[in-house]
Amino acid sequence: MAITTYAELKSAVADFLNRDDLTSTIDTFIDMAEANLNRDVRHWRMEQRSEAEIDDQYLTLPTDWVETIRLTVKDTVPYAMNLVSRDRMQDIRFQGDDVSGKPVYYAHIAGEIEMYPTPDATYDIELLYTQKIEALSDSNTSNWLLAEAPDLYLYAVLLETAIYLRDDERITAYAGMYQSKLAALNTSGNKATVSGTGLKLNIRSY
């Protein structure tokens, strides 16, 4: 059967389980699978841009943020800021006497982005980040991942059911299928971002 909606995914999982006593738990299995998918999937469709004005030391991360790809200051000559660790940020701030100026470094701290130097004016920035996969529900019946890789979605959920049932044989089988489908999706997403590069066509003249 085709799996294009939340209801069809639940129906497919129920068919695999073939157990009436777990029907009400399928929603939870899907929630747990989506948590794993957000940790494991890295695809260009998860990339999101967010623009903001900064005039403070800290910037709050978007609610759907998973990880930062690039943080750019859109100055007269735009430039990418340098990511540093929290400890390195503290060292830089202490060594620099906590000066203000154009921000050059950033670190992730307590759900926020800390910048150094602390902005001395209002700057426009662009945050390119990986966003969470939109969760499926009765009101949000599909998303890009279900449309792109319904097989991956299915095996991600089935793996959760096998873990719940402590079925070692199925855990091994579903985990293998999940990893295979995951690798294929991440590879295809990566290829899409670099397609058309690295090849040169030499034209010979006679």
Sequence and secondary structure as in RCSB ss.txt:
>XXXX:A:sequence
MAITTYAELKSAVADFLNRDDLTSTIDTFIDMAEANLNRDVRHWRMEQRSEAEIDDQYLTLPTDWVETIRLTVKD
TVPYAMNLVSRDRMQDIRFQGDDVSGKPVYYAHIAGEIEMYPTPDATYDIELLYTQKIEALSDSNTSNWLLAEAP
DLYLYAVLLETAIYLRDDERITAYAGMYQSKLAALNTSGNKATVSGTGLKLNIRSY
>XXXX:A:secstr
    SHHHHHHHHHHHH  GGGGGGHHHHHHHHHHHHHHH   GGGEEEEEEEE SSEEE  TTEEEEEEEEE S
SS EE EE  HHHHHHHHHHTTT EES  EEEEETTEEEEESEESS EEEEEEEEE      SSS   HHHHH H
HHHHHHHHHHHHHHHT HHHHHHHHHHHHHHHHHHHHHHHHHHHTT S        
